[in-house]
Amino acid sequence: MIPLWLIPLFPLLGAIILGIISLASSDSQKGAPEFLLGFIGLLFPLLSFMAVLSLSFGGANTPIQETLGTWIDISFLQIQFGFLFDSLSKMMLLFVTGIGSLITWYSIGYMKHDRGFARFFAYMNFFLFSMIILVLADSLPLTFLGWEGVGLCSYLLIGFWHKDSQNAIAGNKAFIVNRVGDIGFLIAMLVLLSVGGSAFLSYEGLNAGLAGLSQAELVKIIPALALAAFFFFFGCTGKSAQIPLLTWLPDAMAGPTPVSALIHAATMVTSGVYLLARLSNLFVLVPSVLSIVLWIGLLTAFWAAVAGLFQNDIKKVLAYSTISQLGFMFMAAGVAAFDVAIFHVFTHAFFKAALFLGAGAVIHSLSGEQDMRKMGGLIQKMPITAIVMLFGFFAIIGFPGFAGFWSKDLILEKLFEFGAMGPYLYAFALLTAVLTAVYMGRLIIMTFFGSYRGSLEKSESIHDPSFSMLVPMLILTIGSAFAGYLWATLIPGANWFEQTLAPVLSSAQNHIHVQSVIHLSPLVFALVGTVAAFFGLFLAWFIFNRPVPLSKDSSDPKGFGASWTFLWDTIHQWTSVFLVKMASWFMSVVVNHFVLFVQWLLVGIVEILSDGARAIQVRKVRLQMGLSFVGILFVILIVYVYGGAV
Amino acid sequence: MLDLILFNSIWVLPFLTVLFTLPIHSSKTSTIKGIHLVSAAFVLAISLYLTIKVYLTATLTTPDASTFSLHFVTQHLWWKSIGASFFIGADALSLVMVLLTAIVVFTGILVSWSMQGNTKIFFALIQILGASVYGVFISFDLFLLFVFYEMEALCMYLMIGGFGSGRKDYGGKKLSLTLALGSSMVLAALIGIYLESGLNTWNLLELGQVTFPMSLQIWAFPLLFMGFAVSGSLFPFHFWSPDGHSAAPTAVSMLAAGVMMKMGPYACLRVAIYLMPEAAKMYLPYIVFLLIFNVILSGFIAIRHKDLKYITAYSSISHLGLIFLGIAAMTFLGFRGAVLQMLSHGLLTALFFATIGMVYSRTHTRDITQMSGLMKQIPFIGVAFVIAGFACLGLPGLSGFIAEASIFIGAFQNDSSWIRIVSIFAILSITITAIYVLRSANRFLSGPLSHPSIIDANFKEKLSIILLVIPLFFLGLFPSGISEWIDSSLLPIYTHLMR
């Protein structure tokens, strides 16, 4: 049996070794050999993937818990440094470490000849470490450690090319917006703590505590639990880029493309969904919060899909599509179908990573061009990349048989079955699915079809990427084609995914019984979904298969400022940035000057008094003598009146 | 016996060093600096040794809740007619604060290695300043404590006035006058306590056994608490610190923000709350309305400033507010969080000022709009600044998170809804902190390079950075051992408060 702590230890070691190399070689001109660094950078994620594999398929199927020691031990608050390896964390770890290794492999080719090669891989390893901690933790505070760790890595990697200060600003934005969400996480933990003590902070204790409550006790603490659940979800909107905290993700595309693939598509942004699933027993107790989750998911998915239609930067389109797909996951969680949400996280990781790596290959061969208006016709020059992206594309729009088809259909089905409101929810989500096909179709058409519209000198170097980049792409392609068969509703017996997750999630999911109004066979959903995908595809072909107007503005990748962010950046500008600026102006100009004024006033009074005293002491000799005379008379008078008996 | 000698040498050694370097001609700067460095290293080693030693023995015994369990007690009657004695000793809280001071003094001497001006006087003053801070943390006689407390303010004035930069005269005067105002309040309250007790003693442990009448507490507690809180820059007495810190030379900024500002909350806990718990229970809930100004106001002001030292100074005021929140929460966890925040903030703010000093000595500016892209040229210093920043904004794994989480949880345990509301506002400050820390780091570390010819930290600077960074991580990753141990000093205060 492999001890659990080995899984996070490997990437941590990698991060430390590479970090030391990076710092040590910062003075030298050339830096350490890239081959060696790449080998180290890939070795440790792979080792941890191996460990996860052997734990998942080698051992018994019971949850493993492991406590390393006490992290925080403060009489009322005892937090163990412990890990929990159950089927939920198993599924997450499998693709986090697996896809993490693949993308690290890809990065070796992508980051070639970059001056910060060692630093990049140190960050990547540290990211994997934090992500593993997030997933493997057995208590909320430890999850928060990972939660902040991935946020830190995201910040560092978005601003990786910090010579352009716009990139660093994008990193700041990501971190600060996430910080706003973190307040929610912290307050939620405080509320749980004040409800149930530190036992409620560990997942096991929370589940046991909630299950052990009697009905009367439950009613009493339901408001507090709802508050906690709401604030947890607020934290999730930050990390998973949902309304209202979604603006940072499009800007986060300023980072290198493998980072966008790993952190801002496949793993980190899905940690909000993971947290909801982890806390499913809490969330099902408060249906009101779940309906907020549902509506936020629906709105975000739609909103981001519309915004995705208007982007010209290939990575921004993918960023909005990530936000939209995350919305789908939250929809599923909102109808208490947590296993479906995790399943979509799983399939999404494959096809979105494939899409991003494909886009990365395109950008790489066009030496940094990200504007789709300057692409076109690339299918002839880089056919393998085109196939990879097409597979990802089919998966995301729900083309029958591909990964996204199965998971998205399940989500739509669960929505439909959600009580009387279900069919309307279903229709709304279906509309979003059609939009998905439209904006993704636009991306594929503008990039790979038509004729090449970019500059000539760039066109000569267009080619499929090197072997080391291609292999991870192809593996992900296979994943985006076949990952869905782990839970294919139409095929009897193909529900391994559901069965695996059942021990963790079924108790929560059985808690909510909403009778569906109309019963339909899964085949109907599959058919409607297919029709929607084809309809969207047709729309995209119809609208976008024509000459593209040339770009007027500069097409250089901007650190921040997507071409159209669909209002949310403006809303943030007015509701928060402006307010913070106003507040800081008020504090530093008005309040601080008031304090200074008071200080000036006090000093003034003291000076006047001392001046007065000095004036009497030094200059007015006659007055002094007069006063002394008066004083003596006064003393004599007192002695005379009281007869010296005072 | 050896330990007793070692313990006393913590405060004697700095004075001896000063005496020893007096006859050396001031042109032999490297000799003088070497002697001071060795002496500071000795003090650091001694305090580390004693801390570890007491820590190891302390885990075997259960802490005494009735009074402070002192080690290395040295007591001599000093001024018989008023009953003042020379009474020093150390418990867990004293030892960790002394260790913190020793680290900051040692690194402060390291980073001022290439200072300009009269080396002999500068380093002598640093030593005396350090000795007076040690004195505050180890004296358990109120008269002695007051003497050390005053000595420290005087040294601070001399250092800023003599070796500062910018508006040094103004900053130095403002600092020392405000501190003097606080001292006079403290002295008045102490005399009241001395007369009221009727024991003819200033001994903190003996006075702690007396229950003072409410007629005294009602006026003495606010004077004592606010008087000490002046050096903790509690609103409305916070205005001295930005001007003072920015005018001070690097080592003094490190000492002032890192250690001296912690003397305020330390003495509030140790003296004011311990001696007058009844009044504390009455007044402390209202303190939250002052400290929220610290936390929020200074955070917002820091966003607008462009001078790195001003940003750090306002950030310090904001975080000192959190320490007072932990105290005002009147829960055990809050006290513990306050002490952890003292340690954590002492280290990280010293690291901040150290790196700022290093940047300033290279670029001759502290204005973040005048610098950019320095990360490429000075990665070691840049990374250190970023680590300090992340510790400051409470990233888990670094010390700030543990301290602030304890404070917030401690504040939430208090049933008063006012304190809960204030603590929610205080939680918002972690985002404000993130804004100004990241913004300033971004401005001067990224973008096109503005100073192409500067070079990264030399060995001494690297050593001082590493010395400050290690405890930040240590406290963040393994907080339980040390915070459990500190409990033994907090328990008497807490039981007093709850009696």
Interface residues (C-beta under 8 A of the other chain):
Chain A: L23 S26 D27 T70 W71 I72 D73 I74 S75 F76 L77 P141 F144 L145 E148 G149 L152 Y155 G159 H162 K163 D164 S165 N167 A168 I169 G171 N172 F175 I176 R179 V180 D182 I183 L186 I187 L190 L193 S194 V580 K581 A583 S584 W585 F586 M587 S588 V591 N592 V595 L596 V598 Q599
Chain B: P236 F239 I296 L297 F300 I301 I303 R304 H305 F332 L333 R336 S372 G373 M375 K376 P379 F380 V383 F390 L393 L395 P396 G397 F401 I402 A405 S406 F408 I409 F412 Q413 I424 I427 L428 I430 T431 I432 A434 I435 L438 R439 N442 R443 L445 S446 G447 P448 L449 D456 L477 P479 S480 S483 E484 D487
